[in-house]
Amino acid sequence: MRTDTPRGTLPAREHLLADPAELPVLDVVIPVFNEEDDLERCVLRLHEHLARTFPYGFRITIADNASTDSTPEVAARLDGSIAEVRAYRLEQKGRGRALRTAWSHSDAPVLAYMDVDLSTDLNAVLPLVAPLISGHSDLAIGSRLARSSRVVRGPKREFISRAYNLILKSSLAARFSDAQCGFKAIRRDVAERLLPMVEDTGWFFDTELLVLAERAGLRIHEVPVDWVDDPHSTVHIVSTATEDLKGVWRVGRALAVGALPLDRLARPFGDDPRDRGLSGVPGGLARQLVGFCVVGAFSTLLYLLLYSVFRAGVGSQVANGGALLLSAVANTAANRRLTFGVRGRDRAVRHQAQGLVVFGIGLALTSGSLAALDAAAGDPSHGTELAVLIAANLAATVLRFLLFRAWVFADRRDVPAAGGSDDGGPPSVAAISDPSRSAHSVHPVHSAYPVHPVHPVHSAYPVHPAHPAYPAHFAPEFRTAATADHTWDATVQLPGLPQDDDSRTAR
């Protein structure tokens, strides 16, 4: 799983202003594979619609990934005849690979894509990108499963779509409604940081993109769409579903072990009301209280169940100690993940050790209560014992929350995060939260080319005569990595050209 994302905080979202002299605001990518019959009709229809209804500058990018028919010729002809159209040629298949390539080299602040069959009504284009242009949202997706969507398709595809989204909701806790609708958009500054984390290069690409964005706390806007199924679709359902399930397992495992640096995306944009500190009010207190109470309720039920089982064979003190120990371990693990949002294995053993100290305090309270009850009542009934234990556990629960919040899972904003420091490693929480301490990062392939700061890789290769800034057949492969001295390498290579002469490395 890739983790080589540019460092630094995301800037505050701002409204994008239309200026005819500036670069296009919107770049719509159409990934194609053997679409010689539909490509020209699609591009002409989309171009006519955007020219007539879209109030900003736009571009249409054809991303041809390894077509074997006359699709490249059709794309080149459209590139040469329409000023707002450009064409890329990749020698490897994969919708995700095509989108990554086109989006990574686009200079437009809003990036989108749609399927070549134009199953989605084009009237949804402006509602899709408007929240990104206004600065309200980070990503936007078309949804065929919204209540107000109007969809025409067969029962087989309807069942597959709903089953797939049900799997995402149950396994990855996804909240978006339609992962595979070929109608999505993203702000470029978000894409620059998010794309290096996305590993898939096929159909699972946009699902992985959405899951990671949602887990990072980015804002995803959903647009109900009118959608008509294409009966001639070339998607192989069985193989695609198999690859998607493999992707779900891979992403779920990476999220479970904390292998992704999502904190680089989850830090404040500067315009979120939740980021505005209030004096005297600890951040996240209400949410932590709710999570702690839910975990505490289940822990109490587990404790009482274990106590009742153990009490049948041993004395009350031994039963209480065993039940409290097991429930305390489960309680600490659940609060670590759900209440205080600590993911991964870092400091997990230390947290459990501190949790056992808290357990000892709870044990002293409950054991003391039982001892007092035995001294007062002699031989109390089982119901009386349970009532006393519940009261003692309530007191221990309040103390446990305070210790968890102030000691075990304390938010240490004044020290660098684990593994990070001012002289290397991931940025500290304080540095990420304070824009003055962390400059805005640029995409690595953009940083070291003075000739063309937005499209540096274009200046080194033969260009298409109709578009001097863009190559006619462009098939880059990207590899970015953080080096030991924290500079960024971006290797861009064209197939068929000597590596020693025609690869460029930015540092």
C-alpha positions, 0 to 999 in steps of 0.5 A, a space after each residue: 500500500 503506497 504511503 509516499 504522499 506529499 507532506 504538508 497540510 491541505 490549504 483552506 478550500 476557496 471559491 474558484 473564480 472564472 477568468 478566461 485568461 487563466 487555465 481551465 477550471 474543469 478537466 473532464 477525463 474520458 477513459 476509453 478502451 476500444 471505443 472507436 464507434 462511440 468516442 467521437 459521438 461522446 466527445 462532440 456531445 459533451 463538448 457541445 453541452 459544456 460550451 453551451 451550459 458551463 460558465 467556466 473554462 473547461 477541457 476534455 481529456 481522452 485517456 486511451 488505455 491500450 486500445 487495439 482498434 482505431 480509437 487512438 486515431 479517432 482521439 488524435 483527430 478530435 485532439 487536432 480539430 477541437 481546441 478544448 480536447 486533448 488525447 493521451 495514449 497509454 500502453 497498459 490497460 486499466 481505468 484507474 491507471 488512465 485516470 491517475 495519469 490524466 489527473 496527475 498531469 492536469 493543470 485544472 483545479 477541478 478534475 472529473 471523469 465520466 464513462 464514454 457511453 454517457 449513461 449519466 444525464 449531462 445536466 448533472 455535470 454542473 451540480 457535480 462540480 459546483 460544490 468543488 468550485 465553491 469550496 464546499 466539498 473535496 470530492 463529488 460523486 453521482 449516485 444511481 441509488 439516491 431516492 430521487 435518481 431515475 435509473 433504467 437498467 436490468 434487474 441483474 445489474 441493479 442487484 449487483 450494484 446494490 449488493 456491492 455497495 452493501 458489502 462496502 457498507 458492512 466491511 469498510 463502513 462506507 457511508 457513500 451510496 454508489 461507489 461504481 457510478 462512472 461520474 465523479 469529480 475531485 479537487 486537484 489539491 486533494 488528488 495530489 495527496 490522495 492519488 499516491 495512496 491509491 494502489 488499484 489501477 483497474 475498476 476498484 480505483 474509484 472505490 478505493 479513492 472514496 473509502 480513503 477520502 471518507 476515512 480521512 474525513 474529507 467531504 464527499 458530495 453526492 448528486 442524484 443522477 438520471 442514468 440509462 444502462 448501456 446494453 453494449 457495455 464491455 465490462 466483465 462482471 464476474 472478473 470485475 467483481 472478483 477484483 473488487 472483493 480482493 480490493 475490499 480485503 486489501 484496503 480493509 486490512 490496511 485500514 485495520 493495521 493503520 498502514 495508511 497515513 490518513 492524518 496527512 489528509 484529515 488535518 484542518 482545512 481552516 474552514 471547518 467549524 470543528 477546527 475552531 477551538 473554544 476556550 475551556 471546552 476540550 476538543 471532541 469531548 461530546 463525541 468521546 463521551 458518547 463513544 465511551 458510554 456505548 463501549 461502557 454499556 457493552 463492557 458492563 454487560 460482558 462483565 456481569 455475564 462473566 461474573 455470573 459464570 465465574 461465580 458459579 464455581 469460585 468465590 465472589 472476589 475471584 469471580 469479580 477479579 477475573 470478570 473485571 480483568 477480561 472485560 477491562 482488556 476488551 474495554 481498553 481496546 474498544 475505547 482505544 479504537 472507537 472512542 479516542 480514534 487511535 489506530 494501528 499498533 503503535 503504543 498498543 501494549 503501553 495503552 493496555 498496560 496503562 489500562 490495567 492500572 485503571 483496571 486496578 483502581 476499578 478492582 479496588 473500588 468493586 472489591 472494596 464494595 463487595 468486602 463492605 457488603 459482606 461485612 454488613 450483610 454476612 451472606 448477601 443474595 446474588 441480586 444484592 451483590 449485582 446491585 452493589 457491583 453496578 453502583 461501584 462500576 458506575 463510580 469506576 466508569 467515571 474515573 476510568 473515563 477521566 484517566 483514559 482522556 487525561 492520561 492513557 489516550 491524552 492528545 499530546 499536541 505539543 510534541 511531535 507524532 510518533 516517528 516524527 520530528 522537526 528534522 525528519 519523519 512525518 510532520 508533528 500534529 502541531 506542525 500539521 495543525 499550524 499552517 505557519 509551521 508547514 508550507 503547502 506542498 506541491 505535487 512532486 512532478 511539478 516542483 523542479 521544472 522551471 520551463 513549465 511549472 504545471 506540466 513539466 514532463 511535457 517540455 522534454 518530449 515530442 509534442 503534438 503539432 496542434 497542441 504544443 504543450 501536450 504530447 500526442 501519445 503520452 504514456 507515463 508511469 509514475 514512481 514517487 518516493 520520499 528520500 532520506 533527505 526528504 526531497 521528492 523523486 518523480 520519475 517519468 518515462 515514455 515507453 519505447 524511449 531510452 531510459 538514460 536519455 528520456 527519463 527525467 528525475 526531479 529533485 
